[in-house]
Every structure is written in C-alpha cells, then in structure tokens.
C-alpha cells in the first residue's frame, strides 16, 4: 500500500518514469545498456546506412574543387594575356585535380585495384559515374593543357608547330575549365542525391557551396603563391560573399529533427566553423587588406566544412528519427 | 502453402529464371516463430562470413541489422500492445496514473518476429547509383551485385532507402566490396528455391511468383483483421518513387517500429534540383571569373 511520505512519493515517481521511458537516469547510476531501452525505431538501429567514406573523400572534395576552379582562372588569365598567372593556375589544376584527386579517390575504394571499372559504364543517373567521367575528362584536358602551355611559354617550338601548340594549349585549357567547373560542383550533387536526410534536404545548397568554395580556394592559394592581383582579390571577395549568404541560408533553412545533425550536434559545428572562416572572417580580412590572412582563412574554412559535411552525413544517417522525420513519419518503437 | 508438402512453392522445383517470371518473398510475422533458421541457411549456403558474436540486449536479437555479412535478419519486437484477441495474464501492479486501467486482468504484451531482407525494389537506389555497372537486374526482377565487378566505391550504401547494402570491412573474407542478399540467384538458376524460404518451418517466408504472393498477402491481411489483428497491414511502398518492392512484408503496427522507412524514396528524384544548382554555380563561377579579369586587371 502506498503511503504519502515523501520517500514513498519519490519511489512512485521513479516507477512512473521507468514505466514511461523505460530507463531512469539517476545521480551516480550508469544506466548505459539498461534493461529496457526505449529507443526510436527498431532499438535505435539506423534506418539507412551512414556513409562508409573516410578522410580521403572530404579531402578530395577540397582538392578537386580547388583544382577544377583553378582551370577556370587559368582560362580567364589566358584570355586576358596573364601568362604567368595562367601557368601557376594550370599547375594547381593538374597537380590537385588530375593527380591528387584520382589518388585520393582510388585510396578510398574498397578494392583499389578495380578502379578502372569506374569507366566501364556511363550512367547519367548516377552522380558517382558522372563524377568519374568528369574527373577523367578533366585530367585528359588539364595535363596536356599544362604541357602545351609550358612548351608555348618557353618557346620550345617555333613556326607552324609553335602555332599549333599555342592553339592546342588554348583548347585544352578551355576544355579543362568546362570540366573543372563540373568537377568542383558535382560533388554537391553526389552527396545531395542520397538517402541521408541532412544531405538531400540541402541538395540545392551543397553544389553552390562546394563550387564556390573551390573558386575561392583556387584564388586564395594563387594569392598565397605570390599572384596578388585585383582580379583574384575580387574573386576572393565574391566567394566569401556567397559563402556568407549560404551561412545565413543554412541558419534559416531548418527542418526540425530531419536535419538536426546540422543544428543540434557537434557535427554541425564543423560546418559552422568552416562557413564562418569562409564567409564573414574572409570578408573582414579582405576589407582591411589583409589578403594572405583572408586566403588562409578561406582555405582552412573550405577544408573544415568539407569534413563537416561528411561527419554530418554519418550522424544523420545513423539517426532513425531524422529519417522518419524527413518522411513525415511517426516515431514508433520496437519496445 | 503449409500442408502442400513438396508441392508448396517453397519446396518444388521451378523454371522462373528461364521463363523470366517476376518472383518475390512474402514475409509474414504472424506465423514466424523466431527460430532464425533463415539466417543460418543464408549464411551457410552463401558462405557469408561471421561478423562478430555480440550480445545486444535487444530481446532475442543479437544479429542487429542487415549489412554486408547479414542478408537475413530476424527482428524481435516487444510491445505493450495486444496481439489479436489475445488476453495476457496479470503482470503489473495497480497504478492509477498508468494508461492500463486494470492490469490484474489486462496487461497487453506482444512479441513479434519478422525476418528482414533486401527488398529488391522495383526502382532500386543501389542499382541506379552503382558507377561500375556491378549491380544489375536479373530475369526474375531481383537486384544482384556482381562481386567480381564491384570496386567498393561505397555509393550504393548511401543510396539504399532501406539501409540494406553495405561495404564489407577488413579483415573479413572478400572485404572491400558491397554485399547484400542475392535472392539466391545461383539456386534460382538451377530451379531451386532461395535457401531462407526453403528452410522456413512455418512458411513465414514464402517464395513464389510476385503476382501470386501479392494476392496471398492481401488475403492474409484480411484474414488477420477478421481475427482481431486490427493493425495488420502490408508493407509495400508502391506509392513512393520506389514503386513497390519484390520482398514485401506483412506488419503488425507501424513500419517505424520495424526500422522500416514509412515513405522510402529513391535518391535519383533529387538529381534534377541538385544538378540545376550545380550548373547554375558553374555558370556563375565562369561569369564571376570573367568579370574579375575584365574589370579588375
């Protein structure tokens, strides 16, 4: 029989809580692995699988974006007869886009020896297949483009052959610029068109972020390499401005439990820190003329936010409630 | 059906592959006894490596979830709800605040077992995502991973709306590739029934022609509802972009409790908006660069 003493009331409360929630957290009591966990879904098991990708993929997003957009800067530099800048940009494009990127991607494969199977089929409905082709075509343009540009700028060949090499350099570099813009932006499609709630809910934002971060990174790295031109400063300002807008967009575009990996968890802080370094901080540095600081801030921000998005994907994919919420489902429990 | 002996579709030889007939699994938890013979048969026939012996503490389920080395998974749900017209014995003590008014005579509880498996979607996310063409559709409508082609890129893992396929980690046999239920395609080619259905002692897992199974499923739901299982329903998301599944389920209650997504979508439906954004960004970047060099040189 229940008595009305405070101690008995406390026991009643505990019983009530245990009945309702299946577990009673108390001071000094470790209830991890308690007997009746009531977790959302089937014992809190993930409904979709979180990504298996490791550090190589976010690093590839960074160097691929940087390399791809370097080719765009190289093309513009050639159009406006800035050959030194074009050479530096093409070196960046070839090294990071055509060498480092494939190496990182192959390292991440479960079976690296079978990497050539990526080019076995062409599937426009698979962003991964499109990415493999974009990267291959980018490499096939950037490397010959760089070689032709170097041959041309060192006047290795004279006469008709020299002219042909000049034309080839132009064609290859413009080709690499086209595939470069796609290389920098398709990665947003790659993770946007998946079943991970925090990713597909931001499928419009992601390509803008990845592409613009690539452009700003390319401009920033070229500035750090000694090309302090007004054009690159403008591009740095443009990229930081867009990133600031994206930071504001991300802060308003909330979807409750469905994308709480961005707003509630530590994983979201990586994105937030990255965006602050990319956007507001880079703008402030540029406003005060501290170009190297702005460039470093942007580069670090671009790298950190890429890692942030992958970590967010892992958190969001492991969260059954996020999947249910993104499909307007109820939160039922297996027990 | 039980009682048909070797004439049951779970036992008799067939020529579905040769005749290109769409086949499926119908899994019915109302007759499942939770024996896990399907899990054992699957592991043995397909030589799937063990992926650890751990105690989960989640009822009798120590398998956890479907994955690269778990192609059948028997779920154990323990819910404080009534199962059909079943009346369970007194379990609790009187509690005026509890939802249960008279626990001495009415303390509903049910233990539900359901054998989960790859759904073999009509529109399969993994198949669309695969960049190597390793994942294919077979003559019987199932989705098959060709192990010797898969290079382990991991894109199918984040493209499956049901969280079925996964990349097998080191140091397991054949690590690095993506694996999931093969629908025992090798057995089916020889006219045999998939291993899990063959061993199921209560025919909770039924293998057969998809159209037959759909009719049978609808009939079973009606039968159960008439016997008091008011929350019996079929789980076959035909109205979403997945457009139906070849391995469908009867469930008691809501799909969320089984870890099944209520409205699964194939991620290719997001491609249009994502690519539009990508092309717009590409064009904006080119324009910004040209503006930069034209006006700030």
Interface residues (C-beta under 8 A of the other chain):
Chain A: X15 X16 X19 X33 X35 X37 X40 X41 X42 X43 X45 X46 X47 X48 X49 X50 X51 X52 X53 X69 X72 X73 X75 X76 X77 X79 X80 X82 X108 X109 X110 X111 X112 X114 X115 X117 X118 X120 X121 X123 X125 X126 X127 X128 X129 X131 X132 X177 X181 X182 X184 X185 X186 X188 X189 X190 X191 X192 X193 X194 X195 X196 X199 X200 X203 X204 X205 X206 X207 X208 X211 X212 X215 X229 X230 X231 X232 X233 X234 X235 X238 X313 X317 X320 X323 X324 X327 X328 X329 X330 X331 X332 X333 X334 X335
Chain B: X56 X57 X58 X59 X61 X64 X65 X67 X75 X76 X77 X78 X79 X95 X97 X98 X125 X128 X129 X130 X131 X132 X133 X134 X149 X150 X151 X152 X153 X154 X155 X157 X158 X159 X160 X161 X162 X163 X164 X165 X166 X167 X168 X175 X176 X177 X178 X253 X254 X255 X256 X257 X258 X259 X260 X261 X262 X263 X264 X265 X267 X268 X270 X271 X273 X274 X275 X276 X277 X278 X279 X280 X281 X282 X283 X285 X286 X288 X289 X290 X291 X292 X293 X294 X295 X296 X297
